[in-house]
Amino acid sequence: MLVGEQHAKEQRAAKAVEAFRRVLARDELHEEALRALMRALADAGERSQALRVYHRFADRLRTELEAEPDEETTRLLERLQEGANVSSQLRGA
């Protein structure tokens, strides 16, 4: 996570995306990494991809754990759908 956060902080969205994908490859249900990936994808101009990764994550969470995404994750999805700026920079990633 730290590597991805550093890349996001330095406005290297593509590198941040790669780093957060590596975290999720090790732990597909790491929700903090998912949110970070969604923000990094949005920073990289890949908002639609950010929405897709959310939906894949939510489906897996429901299937494997019979659970729903955290409220923070759902709020991020809603902000992305509204077209709001969800930049990692705004959060001080």
C-alpha positions in Angstrom: 0.0 0.0 0.0 2.8 2.4 0.9 4.3 2.3 -2.6 1.0 3.0 -4.2 0.3 5.8 -1.8 3.7 7.4 -2.5 3.1 7.2 -6.3 -0.3 8.8 -5.8 1.1 11.5 -3.7 3.7 12.2 -6.4 0.9 12.3 -9.0 2.1 9.2 -10.8 -1.3 7.7 -11.3 -0.2 4.8 -13.6 2.4 3.7 -11.2 -0.1 4.0 -8.3 -2.6 1.8 -10.3 0.0 -0.9 -10.8 1.0 -0.8 -7.1 -2.6 -1.1 -5.9 -3.4 -3.8 -8.3 -0.4 -5.8 -6.9 -1.9 -5.4 -3.4 -5.3 -6.7 -4.7 -3.6 -9.6 -6.5 -2.4 -10.8 -3.1 -5.7 -10.0 -1.2 -8.7 -9.6 -3.5 -10.9 -8.3 -0.6 -8.5 -5.6 0.6 -11.1 -2.8 0.6 -8.7 0.0 1.4 -6.6 -1.0 -1.6 -9.7 -1.1 -3.7 -10.6 2.5 -2.8 -7.0 3.6 -3.5 -7.1 1.8 -6.9 -10.4 3.5 -7.7 -9.0 6.9 -6.9 -5.8 6.2 -8.9 -7.8 5.0 -11.9 -9.9 8.2 -11.7 -6.6 10.3 -11.5 -5.4 8.4 -14.6 -8.6 9.3 -16.5 -10.0 5.8 -16.2 -13.2 6.6 -14.3 -15.2 3.9 -16.1 -12.5 1.3 -15.1 -12.8 2.5 -11.5 -16.5 1.8 -11.6 -15.9 -1.7 -13.1 -13.4 -2.6 -10.4 -15.9 -1.6 -7.7 -18.6 -3.8 -9.2 -16.3 -6.8 -9.5 -15.2 -6.3 -5.9 -18.7 -5.9 -4.6 -19.8 -9.1 -6.5 -16.9 -11.0 -5.0 -17.6 -9.7 -1.5 -21.2 -10.7 -1.7 -20.4 -14.1 -3.1 -17.5 -15.0 -0.8 -18.5 -13.3 2.4 -22.2 -12.5 1.9 -21.3 -8.9 2.8 -21.6 -5.4 1.3 -18.8 -2.9 0.6 -18.1 -0.5 3.4 -20.0 2.8 3.5 -16.8 4.7 2.6 -16.4 2.6 -0.5 -20.0 3.1 -1.5 -19.7 6.8 -1.1 -16.6 6.8 -3.4 -18.6 4.9 -6.0 -21.4 7.5 -5.8 -18.9 10.4 -6.1 -17.4 8.7 -9.2 -20.8 8.2 -10.7 -21.6 11.9 -10.1 -18.4 12.9 -11.9 -16.9 14.4 -8.7 -13.2 14.9 -8.3 -12.0 12.0 -6.1 -8.3 12.6 -6.6 -5.8 10.9 -4.4 -4.2 14.3 -4.0 -7.3 15.7 -2.3 -7.0 13.0 0.4 -3.4 13.5 1.0 -2.8 9.8 0.0 
